[in-house]
């Protein structure tokens, strides 16, 4: 991470991903653990996308 702003954006994207995983995928798969893991993966993948979008504006 280059600075605190990048780390903050990455952390927020992970929180958003876990929230999406818990609210969307937990009822589908009926497993809170699986929903959390999918959400964590989504958050980790969304981090670089958010950082690129913020830097391009």
KAHU-V32328 format. One record per residue. RES is the residue in one letter. SS is DSSP state (@ for helix, = for strand, . for the rest). OMEGA is omega as a letter, one per 20 degrees, with the letter a starting at -180 (NA if undefined). Layout:
BEGIN
RES,SS,OMEGA + RES,SS,OMEGA
END
This chain:
BEGIN
X,.,a + X,.,a + X,.,a + X,@,r + X,@,r + X,@,r + X,@,r + X,@,r + X,@,r + X,@,r + X,@,r + X,@,r + X,@,r + X,@,r + X,@,r + X,@,r + X,@,r + X,@,r + X,@,r + X,@,r + X,@,a + X,@,a + X,@,a + X,@,a + X,@,r + X,@,r + X,@,a + X,@,a + X,@,a + X,.,r + X,.,a + X,@,r + X,@,a + X,@,r + X,@,r + X,@,r + X,@,r + X,@,r + X,@,r + X,@,r + X,@,r + X,@,a + X,@,r + X,@,r + X,@,a + X,@,a + X,@,r + X,@,r + X,@,r + X,@,a + X,@,r + X,@,a + X,@,a + X,@,a + X,@,a + X,@,a + X,.,NA
END
